[in-house]
Amino acid sequence: MLLDVHGNRVNRDPHREQFDAWRHGISNENFQAMEDAINDFCDRNDEFRSSFMPGQDEAIGRLFPILTAACNGNEQDAGLFFGNIVWRILDDRPEEWRFARSEQDEENPLGMFYWRRNS
Protein backbone atom coordinates (compact mmCIF):
# COMPACT_ATOMS: atom_id res chain seq x y z
CA MET A 1 0.00 0.00 0.00
CA LEU A 2 1.35 3.43 -0.93
CA LEU A 3 0.53 6.49 1.15
CA ASP A 4 1.77 10.04 1.03
CA VAL A 5 3.91 11.47 3.81
CA HIS A 6 0.74 12.30 5.81
CA GLY A 7 -0.74 8.81 5.49
CA ASN A 8 -3.27 9.56 2.74
CA ARG A 9 -4.03 7.06 -0.04
CA VAL A 10 -2.76 8.05 -3.46
CA ASN A 11 -4.05 7.67 -7.01
CA ARG A 12 -2.69 4.33 -8.25
CA ASP A 13 -2.86 5.45 -11.88
CA PRO A 14 -1.36 8.92 -12.23
CA HIS A 15 -0.54 9.82 -15.83
CA ARG A 16 -2.58 6.81 -17.03
CA GLU A 17 -2.69 7.85 -20.68
CA GLN A 18 1.10 8.27 -20.91
CA PHE A 19 1.69 5.06 -18.96
CA ASP A 20 -0.57 3.07 -21.30
CA ALA A 21 1.19 4.45 -24.39
CA TRP A 22 4.64 3.58 -23.01
CA ARG A 23 3.43 0.19 -21.75
CA HIS A 24 2.28 -0.66 -25.28
CA GLY A 25 5.92 -0.35 -26.40
CA ILE A 26 7.30 -3.10 -24.14
CA SER A 27 6.66 -6.84 -24.28
CA ASN A 28 4.79 -8.55 -21.46
CA GLU A 29 7.90 -10.63 -20.74
CA ASN A 30 10.17 -7.58 -20.39
CA PHE A 31 7.58 -5.69 -18.35
CA GLN A 32 7.25 -8.65 -15.98
CA ALA A 33 11.04 -8.87 -15.69
CA MET A 34 11.15 -5.18 -14.69
CA GLU A 35 8.35 -5.66 -12.15
CA ASP A 36 10.17 -8.68 -10.69
CA ALA A 37 13.45 -6.73 -10.46
CA ILE A 38 11.74 -3.80 -8.72
CA ASN A 39 9.95 -6.12 -6.28
CA ASP A 40 13.23 -7.90 -5.50
CA PHE A 41 14.87 -4.52 -4.86
CA CYS A 42 12.01 -3.49 -2.55
CA ASP A 43 12.28 -6.78 -0.66
CA ARG A 44 15.91 -5.91 0.16
CA ASN A 45 15.56 -2.18 0.89
CA ASP A 46 13.46 -0.33 3.44
CA GLU A 47 14.11 3.07 1.85
CA PHE A 48 15.34 4.34 -1.47
CA ARG A 49 15.22 7.14 -4.01
CA SER A 50 13.56 5.83 -7.18
CA SER A 51 15.85 7.75 -9.53
CA PHE A 52 18.87 5.90 -8.10
CA MET A 53 17.45 2.39 -8.46
CA PRO A 54 18.75 1.66 -12.00
CA GLY A 55 22.30 2.48 -10.89
CA GLN A 56 22.02 0.56 -7.62
CA ASP A 57 20.56 -2.68 -8.94
CA GLU A 58 22.12 -4.68 -11.76
CA ALA A 59 18.85 -6.26 -12.93
CA ILE A 60 17.00 -2.94 -13.05
CA GLY A 61 19.95 -1.24 -14.76
CA ARG A 62 20.12 -3.97 -17.38
CA LEU A 63 16.38 -3.65 -18.14
CA PHE A 64 16.22 0.16 -18.14
CA PRO A 65 17.24 0.54 -21.83
CA ILE A 66 14.11 -1.45 -22.73
CA LEU A 67 12.03 1.27 -21.08
CA THR A 68 13.95 3.91 -22.98
CA ALA A 69 13.22 2.09 -26.25
CA ALA A 70 9.52 1.93 -25.32
CA CYS A 71 9.66 5.72 -24.88
CA ASN A 72 11.12 6.28 -28.36
CA GLY A 73 14.62 6.82 -26.98
CA ASN A 74 13.58 9.62 -24.63
CA GLU A 75 15.45 9.03 -21.36
CA GLN A 76 13.39 11.57 -19.43
CA ASP A 77 10.16 9.80 -20.43
CA ALA A 78 11.78 6.46 -19.56
CA GLY A 79 12.47 7.82 -16.08
CA LEU A 80 8.85 8.89 -15.72
CA PHE A 81 7.68 5.49 -16.99
CA PHE A 82 9.98 3.76 -14.51
CA GLY A 83 8.70 5.97 -11.69
CA ASN A 84 5.12 5.03 -12.57
CA ILE A 85 6.01 1.33 -12.48
CA VAL A 86 7.63 1.74 -9.04
CA TRP A 87 4.60 3.70 -7.83
CA ARG A 88 2.16 0.96 -8.91
CA ILE A 89 4.28 -1.83 -7.48
CA LEU A 90 4.53 -0.15 -4.08
CA ASP A 91 0.79 0.48 -4.08
CA ASP A 92 0.16 -3.23 -4.77
CA ARG A 93 2.52 -4.50 -2.04
CA PRO A 94 0.99 -5.61 1.28
CA GLU A 95 3.25 -3.53 3.52
CA GLU A 96 2.81 0.21 3.99
CA TRP A 97 5.11 2.48 1.99
CA ARG A 98 5.29 6.26 2.25
CA PHE A 99 6.84 8.76 -0.13
CA ALA A 100 8.02 12.34 -0.39
CA ARG A 101 9.15 14.22 -3.45
CA SER A 102 12.93 14.49 -3.65
CA GLU A 103 14.58 17.85 -4.10
CA GLN A 104 16.52 18.28 -7.31
CA ASP A 105 20.07 19.51 -7.26
CA GLU A 106 23.32 18.57 -9.00
CA GLU A 107 23.86 15.48 -6.85
CA ASN A 108 20.25 14.33 -6.52
CA PRO A 109 18.08 14.05 -9.61
CA LEU A 110 14.36 14.63 -9.30
CA GLY A 111 12.47 11.57 -8.11
CA MET A 112 10.59 10.21 -5.15
CA PHE A 113 12.02 9.07 -1.85
CA TYR A 114 10.19 5.99 -0.55
CA TRP A 115 10.35 4.24 2.79
CA ARG A 116 8.70 1.16 4.27
CA ARG A 117 6.60 2.16 7.24
CA ASN A 118 6.12 -1.22 8.95
CA SER A 119 9.00 -3.56 8.27
C-alpha positions as CSV (number, residue, x, y, z in Angstrom):
1,M,0.0,0.0,0.0
2,L,1.3,3.4,-0.9
3,L,0.5,6.5,1.2
4,D,1.8,10.0,1.0
5,V,3.9,11.5,3.8
6,H,0.7,12.3,5.8
7,G,-0.7,8.8,5.5
8,N,-3.3,9.6,2.7
9,R,-4.0,7.1,0.0
10,V,-2.8,8.0,-3.5
11,N,-4.0,7.7,-7.0
12,R,-2.7,4.3,-8.2
13,D,-2.9,5.4,-11.9
14,P,-1.4,8.9,-12.2
15,H,-0.5,9.8,-15.8
16,R,-2.6,6.8,-17.0
17,E,-2.7,7.9,-20.7
18,Q,1.1,8.3,-20.9
19,F,1.7,5.1,-19.0
20,D,-0.6,3.1,-21.3
21,A,1.2,4.4,-24.4
22,W,4.6,3.6,-23.0
23,R,3.4,0.2,-21.8
24,H,2.3,-0.7,-25.3
25,G,5.9,-0.4,-26.4
26,I,7.3,-3.1,-24.1
27,S,6.7,-6.8,-24.3
28,N,4.8,-8.5,-21.5
29,E,7.9,-10.6,-20.7
30,N,10.2,-7.6,-20.4
31,F,7.6,-5.7,-18.4
32,Q,7.2,-8.7,-16.0
33,A,11.0,-8.9,-15.7
34,M,11.2,-5.2,-14.7
35,E,8.3,-5.7,-12.2
36,D,10.2,-8.7,-10.7
37,A,13.4,-6.7,-10.5
38,I,11.7,-3.8,-8.7
39,N,10.0,-6.1,-6.3
40,D,13.2,-7.9,-5.5
41,F,14.9,-4.5,-4.9
42,C,12.0,-3.5,-2.5
43,D,12.3,-6.8,-0.7
44,R,15.9,-5.9,0.2
45,N,15.6,-2.2,0.9
46,D,13.5,-0.3,3.4
47,E,14.1,3.1,1.8
48,F,15.3,4.3,-1.5
49,R,15.2,7.1,-4.0
50,S,13.6,5.8,-7.2
51,S,15.8,7.7,-9.5
52,F,18.9,5.9,-8.1
53,M,17.5,2.4,-8.5
54,P,18.8,1.7,-12.0
55,G,22.3,2.5,-10.9
56,Q,22.0,0.6,-7.6
57,D,20.6,-2.7,-8.9
58,E,22.1,-4.7,-11.8
59,A,18.8,-6.3,-12.9
60,I,17.0,-2.9,-13.0
61,G,19.9,-1.2,-14.8
62,R,20.1,-4.0,-17.4
63,L,16.4,-3.7,-18.1
64,F,16.2,0.2,-18.1
65,P,17.2,0.5,-21.8
66,I,14.1,-1.5,-22.7
67,L,12.0,1.3,-21.1
68,T,14.0,3.9,-23.0
69,A,13.2,2.1,-26.3
70,A,9.5,1.9,-25.3
71,C,9.7,5.7,-24.9
72,N,11.1,6.3,-28.4
73,G,14.6,6.8,-27.0
74,N,13.6,9.6,-24.6
75,E,15.5,9.0,-21.4
76,Q,13.4,11.6,-19.4
77,D,10.2,9.8,-20.4
78,A,11.8,6.5,-19.6
79,G,12.5,7.8,-16.1
80,L,8.9,8.9,-15.7
81,F,7.7,5.5,-17.0
82,F,10.0,3.8,-14.5
83,G,8.7,6.0,-11.7
84,N,5.1,5.0,-12.6
85,I,6.0,1.3,-12.5
86,V,7.6,1.7,-9.0
87,W,4.6,3.7,-7.8
88,R,2.2,1.0,-8.9
89,I,4.3,-1.8,-7.5
90,L,4.5,-0.2,-4.1
91,D,0.8,0.5,-4.1
92,D,0.2,-3.2,-4.8
93,R,2.5,-4.5,-2.0
94,P,1.0,-5.6,1.3
95,E,3.3,-3.5,3.5
96,E,2.8,0.2,4.0
97,W,5.1,2.5,2.0
98,R,5.3,6.3,2.3
99,F,6.8,8.8,-0.1
100,A,8.0,12.3,-0.4
101,R,9.2,14.2,-3.5
102,S,12.9,14.5,-3.6
103,E,14.6,17.8,-4.1
104,Q,16.5,18.3,-7.3
105,D,20.1,19.5,-7.3
106,E,23.3,18.6,-9.0
107,E,23.9,15.5,-6.8
108,N,20.2,14.3,-6.5
109,P,18.1,14.1,-9.6
110,L,14.4,14.6,-9.3
111,G,12.5,11.6,-8.1
112,M,10.6,10.2,-5.2
113,F,12.0,9.1,-1.9
114,Y,10.2,6.0,-0.5
115,W,10.4,4.2,2.8
116,R,8.7,1.2,4.3
117,R,6.6,2.2,7.2
118,N,6.1,-1.2,8.9
119,S,9.0,-3.6,8.3
